[in-house]
Amino acid sequence: MPSTPSAPSAPSASPSVPLSASSARTPLRLQVLLDRAHFSPGEIDGAAGGNTSRALDAFRRERGSRSRGPVSEEDWSALESDKAPTLVDYTLTEKDVKGPYQRNIPEDMMERAKLDALSYTSPLEALGERFHASPKLLRALNAGRGFARAGEVVQVPNVHTEAPGKAAKVVVTEADQSVVALDGRGRVLARFPATMGSEHDPLPIGTWKINGVSKDPPFFYNPDLFWDAKGDQSKAKIAPGPNNPVGVVWIDLSKEHYGIHGTPEPSKIGKTESHGCIRLTNWDAEELSRMVSPGMPAILER
């Protein structure tokens, strides 16, 4: 079976990082606080890019704020009603270090089909997904650490909070590159950056329904459904795992062949195109999967 991160409450991280060092108003703190507020910036990398800006704007709209542009004092005051530090310490376990890991994952789909699991490639990648962070950021926060010894203490983003409640509907908006879970009163419970559609495979605009959720799904590759498939490829079953093409979750839609799912490449969310489906980071897809239920409306709009 694939090596999958624990549920959000499982990691035994502790806020022992000095508060003064962990509460400075940096892009990293902005990303962590937005994540904790369930306005996901996607992969946390310490740089305030497009996903972070769009998450901040959505946070503002939900609060009725008139702030625009760079993060303002009003924004900080609202976000810092959550007094949590930006970083916490985490102690690596034997499982963190030993995996199992799939060190090399081939690009070719036919070669991937030969693997028994599409697991994480390294402890660093697994920890990045568990704490919603880029491996590059984790290395920068932990200079001199090897991420290879049980008992080693590393600093990680303090992202784990109480889960939002059950949603009444999901709205996917192409212009905003977002997936939003709303309650029965139309209030935002969570917002996630997303990759969706392309010129060749446009987003199927309309009102659909959620059929159900599959955790750790295999991926059934059919080259007939991919405009860019190689001529020598055939149908294949790709094993489950976080580096599977649909990640760790598939939320099935009533539109045939379409779903909301995870990804093996969180850094590309909101920045690239897809084959029509709606891609989230694995951790955002997992959170959304806990909020939806069969029969729930899924509105796909421009």
N, C-alpha and C positions, 0 to 999 in steps of 0.2 A: 504494500500500500504506500501511497505517497507520504512524504513528510510534510504535515500540515501544521500551521501555527496553532497554538492553544486558543481557546476562547478568550475574549478580551479581558476577562477578570482573572485569568490564570497567572500571567507573569508576576513574579514576586519582586516588582520594582519598588524602590523606596525613595522618598523625596529627601535624600541626604545631601544633595547638591546645595551649596550655600545659596540662600535666597537672593542675596545681592547679585550673584553671578547668573542666577537663573530667572530673573525677573526684568532684565533690561529690555527696553522696548525696541526690539530688533525684528527684522523680517521673520526670523525663526520663531520668535515668541508670537508674532501675529499668526503664523501658520498653525502653531500648536493650539492657540486659543480658538481659532476658527474651527479646527478639527474637533476640539472638545465641545464646541457649541453645535456640532453636527452640521456645519457649513464647510464641507470638506474642501481643502485646497489641493486634494490629490496627494501625490507623493511629496512629502515634506523635504525640502532641499536647502532651506535657509535663504532662498532668493525669491523676492516678491514678483513673480511672473504673472501671466495671464490668468491661470487657474485661481491664484490667490486673489487677484483683483476682482474677478467675477464672483468669487465666494464672498468677499467683503461687500460688494455691491448688493448681493442677495441678502446678506445679514442686515445691511442698512434698510433695504426695502421692507423687510419683515418687521423691523422696529419703527418704521415710519420716519426714519432719519432723512434729513436733507443733505447730509454730507456727500461730497463728491470728490473724486480724485484720490490723492494720497491719503493714507490713514490719518485721521484727525484725533484731537483730544477727546471729542465726543465718542468716537469709535473705541478708543482705548478704554475710556471709562466704562462703556457698556461691556466690552469683552473682559475687562479685569474685575467685573463683579464675581468672576471665577478667580479665586485667589491662588490657584494652583501654580507651582513653579513650572517653568518651561521644561526643565530636564529632571530626570530621576536616575538613580543608580539601579543597575540590573546586574545580577550575578549569573554568569553563564553556568548552565547545568551540563551534565554528561550528555543528555539528549541533544542539547543545543550544539555541542561540539561534534558528536558522532553521527547525527542524522538519522536515517540514511540519506545520502546526497547523490545526485546524478551529476557528476563533475562536468560532463560534456553532453550538450544537447544539440544534435545536428539540425541544420536549417531545413534540409530536405524532408518533406512530409513522409515520404516512403521510408526513409531511414528512421524517423521518429516512431513510426508504427512498429518497429522492431523492439522498442524499449518496453520494459515491464511497468515502469512508472515514470511520470514526468515530474520528479521531485525537485526541490530546490537544489541549486548547484553548489551552495556553500553555506556555512553558518551565517556569514555576513548578509547574504540575500534573505535567508529565513528571518533573521532579526530585523532587517529592513522592513519586511512585510508585517511582522508582528507589531512594530512600532511606527509604521506608516512613513518610513524614512528612506531616503536614497542611501545605498551603500557608501557613496562618496561622502555624504554628510556624516554618517556614523564613523567613518575613518577620520574625518576632520575633528570630530568631537573627542576622539579617543586615540590621539597620536601615540604611537609606541605600543598600542595594544594589538595582539595578534588574532583575537577572536578564535583561539584554538585551544584554550585550556579551561576546563571546568573549574569554577571558583574565581575566575577572573571577573573583576567588576568593571562595567562599562557604563557610560552615560548614554541615555536614550531619551527621545521626546516623550513627554508625559501626556499621552494621548487617550488613555483609557478612562472612560466615564460611564455614567449610567446610560443604558440604552434608551432611545426614544420609544414611544408607545407604538401601537399598531396603527397603520395608515388606513385611510378610506379610499385613496386613489393615488396613482402615480402619474406624473406629467413629465414627458420627455420633450425638451424644447431645443430644436436644432440651432436657432440663432444664438442661444445662450450656451450651447454645448453642455446641457445639464439634465440631470434626472432629479426630480423633486418628489418627495413623499409628503402628502398632505393629510391632515386629519379631517373629520367630518365637517368642521367649520371652515375649512379652507386654509388653516394655518400650517405653516411649514414645520414639519417635524424633522426633516433632514434634507439636505441638498448635496448632490454629488456632481463633480465634473465628469464629463463623458465624451467618448468618441463615437460618432454615429454617421453612417452613410457615406456615400461618395458619388462622384459623377456616374460611375458604372453601376453602383448599388445604392440608389437613393433610399433615405429613410421612408418607410411606408406610413405616410401621414394618415391619421384617422384614429378612431376610438376602438381599441381592442380590449381583450380581457386577459388577465393572468390565469394560466392553466394550472400552474404549480411550480414547485422548486425542486431542483435536483442538486444535491451536494456531492462534491468530488465526482463530477460526471466524466465519462469517457467522451471523446469527440469523434463523431463519425464523419470522416472526410469524404466528400463527394466532389471530384474535380468538375463535374458538370455544373455545379452551382457557383464556381469561381471563374470569373472572366480571365484571371491571370494564371490559371493552372497550367502546369507544364504538360505537353502532349503525351509524355510517357507515363503519366501518373494514373493510378486506378483508385477505386474506393478502398478506404482503409479505416481501421479502428485505432485511435490514438488513446493510449492509457491515461487514466486520471492522474491528477497532480497539479500543483500550482503553476507549473510551466506548460501545462496542457493549453492548446489554443483558446479555450474558453475559461481557463482558470479553475477556481475551486467551486464556483456556483453557476448554475444555469437557471434563470427565471424564464419559464416558457410562456410565450405569448400566443394568443389565438390566431395570429397571422402565421401561416405555415412557414417553417424554417427560420423564424425570427424569435429572438429572446434578448434578455438583458443578462450580461454575464461578466465574469472576471477576465483577467488578462495576464500573460506572462511578462508584459512590458509596462509596468506602471508609470514609468517616466514619459511614456508617449500619450497618455490619456489627455484628451482635450487638445492635442497637437497634431494628430494625424487623421487619416480616414479609415473606414472599416468596410467590410463587405455587406453593409446594410444593417447588421445587428447593432446593439447598444452596448458598448464596452465601458466597464468601470474598473478601478483598481480592485484587486481581490478582496481587500478589507472592506471597501465600500459596498461591493456586491454582497458580501456576507451580511453586513449591517442591513442593507435593504431587504435581503431575503428573509430576515427575521421580522420585518414590518409588514410584509404582504401576505395575501391569502388568496386561494383559488376563487375566481369569479370577480375579483377586484378590477375596476376599470384601469386601463393603461392608455392614456391619451398622448399620442405622438403628434406634435405640432411643429410648424415652421418657426 
